[in-house]
Amino acid sequence: MTKDAVTKNGQDKPRVLIVEDDSAIAAGLRLNLRHEGYAVTVEADGEQGLKRALQDVPDLVILDVMLPTMNGFEVLRELRRRGNTAGIIMLTAKGLEEDKVLGLDLGADDYVQKPFGLSELIARVNAVLRRRAALKPSVVLFDDVAVDRRARAVTRAGEVVALSPREMALLLFFVDHPGRAHSRDQLLEGAWGLDYEGTERTVDNFVVSLRKKLEHNPDEPAHFVTVRGIGYRFDPVRTTTTT
């Protein structure tokens, strides 16, 4: 992961995906959101935007309605159908009330009409992310492990467990997506960002480290489970390894 993907204190920046086919609008949004401290990626059509959102699991998607290959409503519907919980702000040149109602009914968090002011849009981005963060429990528990998202701290049986920033980022990605199998590439990008220059072996090493620190029996992991032919899955409830 490059310095652009983390804050000065080593924490991951909130990830924003822009799905917009107007290159000037997309470039302006990317520049300003990066200046505000976000890690930003851009896609120019609906199908690629959907693929990127499912792969990268961003914190927020800025989604244009009128897109090539799939329109914004279709992308939004598919994201929610697949359980994606990212915050979503719809962008549209239309001012029709029924379009706004449809977007909100499909699961959008907010709706902004073009042309828009950058300051207003950034304020809406901040507001959606605050609301989304408030919905997540601060502390996630499994077995005798407690993961405090806000404090970025982990304890096991009441004792502090020291994790590196990379280990913490991977753990938070796992606990935010329980029960879902992820490939090593998805874990690389989801936990550490697109710019992180790691390999599949890097993921294996970090998973082994988490098992040693958080599993009762690292050799027979119950929570950080290997999924044959795919990668890994986090199970909060004690289970058995699928190898």
C-alpha positions, 0 to 999 in steps of 0.5 A, a space after each residue: 500500500 502506498 502512502 496515498 492509501 493510509 493516513 499519517 497515523 497509519 490508518 486506512 483512508 475511507 475508500 470512495 468509488 466514483 462511477 461516472 462516464 463524464 471524464 471532466 466530472 470524474 477527474 474533478 471529483 477524484 482530485 477534490 476527494 483525494 484532497 479531502 483525505 479519501 482514497 479514490 478510484 474511478 470507473 466509467 461504465 456500469 458493468 466495470 463499476 459494479 465489478 469494482 464495487 464488489 471486488 474492492 468493497 469501498 466505503 462509499 460509491 458515487 454513482 451516476 444514473 446515466 451510464 454505458 452498459 448498465 445504468 446507475 439504478 441497475 448497478 444499485 439494485 445489483 449491489 444491494 441484492 448481493 449484500 453490498 452495504 457501501 454508502 451510495 450517492 446517486 448523481 443525475 442530470 434529471 430532476 424528476 421526483 420519481 427518479 429520486 424515489 426509485 433510487 432511494 427505494 433501491 437503497 441509495 443513501 442520497 441523491 444529488 442533481 447535476 450541476 452540483 457544487 463540490 462543497 455540497 457534494 463533499 459535505 454529503 459524502 461526509 454525512 453519509 459516511 458518518 451515518 454508515 459508521 454509526 450503524 456499525 457496532 464499535 466492538 465485534 466479538 468472536 470467541 474470547 476476542 474483542 475487536 474495537 473498530 473505532 479504537 483499532 484495538 484487539 483484546 483476547 481474554 481481556 489481554 491486549 493483542 498487538 497487531 501491525 497496521 497491515 494485520 489490523 486492516 486485514 482483520 477489519 476487512 474480515 470482520 466487516 464481511 463475515 461468512 463471505 469467501 474472498 480470493 487472495 486478490 480481493 483480500 489484497 485490494 479490499 484490506 490494503 488498497 489497489 496500490 499495495 504491491 503484495 502477492 498471494 503469498 503475502 495474504 497467506 502470511 498475514 492470515 497465518 499471523 492472525 491465526 496464531 494471534 487469535 485462534 485457539 488452535 492455529 493449525 485447525 482454524 475455526 474463524 479464519 478458514 481456508 476455502 479450497 480453490 478460492 481463498 479465505 472466509 471469516 466465520 464469527 461462529 466456531 466452525 471447521 476448516 474447509 481445505 
